[in-house]
Every structure is written in C-alpha cells, then in structure tokens.
Amino acid sequence: MSDHVYKVTELTGSSKKGIEDAVHNAINRASRTLRNLRWFEVTETRGHIEDGKIAHWQVTIKIGFTLDE
C-alpha cells in the first residue's frame, strides 16, 4: 500500500426512502465534482417527522478523497 494524503469534507444527504439512500445521495452528488473518493464515515443521523410519521432522513457524512499527484 502506498502512502496517501487525504482531504476530508463534510456533507449532508437527505432522502424520503431511508438512511442508506441519504448516504448514496450525498456520495453521488460529491462524485460529480470531487475526484478520487475513497471512504466515508457517518457522523450524524436525524430525521424529520410530519403527522407522526417519518417524512425524510438526513445523514451527515465525512468523505475522504486522495489528492492529485
């Protein structure tokens, strides 16, 4: 394994479907403008309630990517 330097940024994804979909939404959006995505860490999970039911999920992640050489 070679030595890497990572940049870390924090994102919040949301979804009406669930937690995993909220993570996918955040990563999919990040992949449009960031290169070399390598890992993510879920740091916070929360939801919004309407009429006694879950309306949507919000998941905050830290996402790491390697810097270009």
Beta strands, then each sheet from edge to edge (+ up, - down):
strand 1: 6-15
strand 2: 37-50
strand 3: 53-66
sheet 1: 1+ 3- 2+
end
